[in-house]
Every structure is written in structure tokens, then in C-alpha cells.
Amino acid sequence: MKDFYGRLCDRNTQSKMIGVTATMRKLLLLIYSLWKSGEKYDPTRNKTACDKQKKEAETTEGQPHGIDVGTLAEE
């Protein structure tokens, strides 16, 4: 969540409150989905997908935000 908040604040330098609000919303949606499904929180659940996106962002050059649009369409 800290990285998410940092990215939002970097994009929107005029107001930090937008980052705070978006982070709170993301947390609330996570809590609600866990509550409705009855699952326990697993911090490693999406870690492999996040690591894969970070690796692609480091290796892909010339694409907006370092993400190759072609790989997103295939998934």
C-alpha cells in the first residue's frame, strides 16, 4: 500500500489527499472482499503478479509507465 500511495502522490503533486483517499478505498475493497468470501488475508497472494510486472517494467523500454501493452492484452 505504501508503494501504491507513493505512485499516486508522484502523479498528483497538488494534493496528497487524493492518494490517501484512493489508498483507503483500496483497503476497504480488500477488506470487504475478504469478508464476503470468508477468506483469510494472504499477503503473498498477488506477490508473483506484482513481481512479474515490476520485472517487465524494468526490462521494457519505450512503453508508457514501462509496461508492454502487448503482454497485458495476452493475459
Buried (B, 14 or more C-beta within 10 A) or exposed (E): EEEEBEEBBEEEEEEEEEBEEBBEEBEEEEEEEEEEEEEEEEEEEEEEEEEEBEEBBEEBEEEEEBEBEEEEEEE
